[in-house]
């Protein structure tokens, strides 16, 4: 028998179950509740509450979604295998295979350990998608789990709050949107934005509060007028009218991401009309356009063209007597259930539906597509989730009238490959609404797009299309074409790209050892030979930016194990130094000059810049004229590695500026310090500056950076001196 506080919570859970109006296996749920309480006894959350409250709260969310008994039991048990002594086999024997499968799926997502946060997130996503493919209830419970965690986020440190909120916005909210579970999606986004951008969140809250009178007064008046007109025009039909205020995340996207003013958002306030049939929906639409003035280009028909998450409704924005625009949404009762509960509506409103039904598999085909398109690189899953599961969709039409649905930002390349791979690879151009457009044209809803193709056998996609296409599906099909059709070209392209990276990163080996080294790299990348490695780089199956760091690490290990000379020693043996005592990598007998902008000295970290007609200019690596990231600079190939020779020139000229309080005898003391240190003095200039201070510049000879630091240290010890700085000559 459970303690009274536990019995009270269980009774509340049962009352929620009874409200659903469907049969539940209370014996199974009771047994799961008791095991949850017993196994988590003595465990507490960061908020100091008993741990069982968390799975119990997740189960309540699952009940409110209308899920089945197995889902409620799995929600109660989703942490027991991970956080207690209970084994999965025990769950299987007590609750059956379905509950065990769901618990195992949620547990595996939480147990993954990886080196970097990015890798951990990517692999967790892959595991989650695989688990979703087996039973979609896994992700529904995971979403409920994340929702309750966000509701109790304040008990975590600030940085953890931001990390969880960001991951929610980027990963979990898009998945909830794609599954059509609006209630969870809206609250996840709301709580995440509240923690990520509290100032903007409260600004929107205040704007909505300031317009509360409109919402409560004007919308109620509009409802009465519409209801009266509908009863008159369609007396036989059933209607339910609701008013709706756009969610804060929805307003946030338009105000702070799209840059709109609050008054430019026409769908902040909406009236929703729910009726019996699709025909009734279109009849209601005609009446609404007769009662109010519709705003052009603000009508969307999601009934004839459902969203990818199966959302269906008519949306039209109109202006009433008050000259304030508002949106009217018109849908059937079935459409409304799907809009609210998404994929969970299969359990809430249909008898005998399982997660493996054919209709369910069709709705979850996008999971398989994401996994297939990103098979080569799991970290691309994060980008794919952000793009392919975008909440903003565009709808374009083929000349035959077929509607193609794509994420916002998609181009005509994505459109072509969405029609068919054969159309994409043979595309040579596109027309939008009858006009030729560029290949990177971004699609807008309602555009009629005609893809222009060729039958020439030697034509195909350009490699540049990989940078223009947005959807993972289009990118995967482009890579696949290059992989199959352009093997020799891929090998040459990949070889050139890899050799360039080797030169840039000073990966230097004799020919025989280089071949062995490359064969080892190919083997680690699961390529049959070096040519296969080159080909994979060439068609984009292997990304150099991710491969090169691993190659550099392997190269350093090889150099160390073979006791081969360092890169610097190798270069010094094979490169002639300049009269200035500088060695420039890969360039012999060229003019080398020390740049005046930073006046480098032996010991400074330096780099060379090839100047046209004037040899190589040597700069300090931290010089203001040297880009922080050479690879991203305007002319990266003109920057070359440079080193000081061991026998670099003995003396270099350098200028120091002494800033001090102006007093008698300071200049004499400074020159005396230099004399005692046997430093050659070439020029002295002293002047008074504001505030009773003075500035003394001295041009001296220094043997190295260390020598110059010693001189600077002596001068700084003089009375009244507050800084000694090396300045450019």
CORFEN-V333788 format. One record per helix or strand. SS is the DSSP state (H for helix, E for strand). FROM is the first residue (numbers start at 1). TO is the last residue. If there is no record, write none. Layout:
BEGIN
{{SS & FROM & TO} {SS & FROM & TO}}
END
This chain:
BEGIN
{{H & 4 & 19} {H & 26 & 39} {E & 44 & 44} {E & 50 & 50} {H & 52 & 64} {H & 69 & 77} {H & 80 & 83} {H & 88 & 95} {H & 97 & 111} {H & 117 & 134} {H & 137 & 151} {H & 153 & 155} {H & 158 & 178} {H & 182 & 196} {H & 198 & 210} {H & 212 & 233} {E & 240 & 245} {H & 248 & 257} {H & 262 & 264} {E & 269 & 275} {H & 278 & 291} {E & 293 & 301} {E & 314 & 319} {E & 325 & 332} {H & 333 & 349} {H & 358 & 363} {H & 365 & 373} {H & 380 & 388} {E & 393 & 397} {E & 403 & 407} {E & 411 & 411} {H & 412 & 419} {H & 421 & 425} {E & 427 & 432} {E & 435 & 437} {E & 442 & 442} {E & 448 & 453} {H & 465 & 468} {H & 472 & 485} {H & 487 & 504} {H & 511 & 524} {H & 530 & 539} {H & 544 & 561} {H & 567 & 574} {E & 582 & 584} {E & 592 & 594} {E & 606 & 611} {E & 615 & 620} {H & 630 & 632} {H & 636 & 638} {E & 639 & 644} {E & 652 & 661} {H & 666 & 676} {E & 681 & 689} {H & 690 & 692} {E & 693 & 702} {H & 705 & 716} {E & 721 & 727}}
END
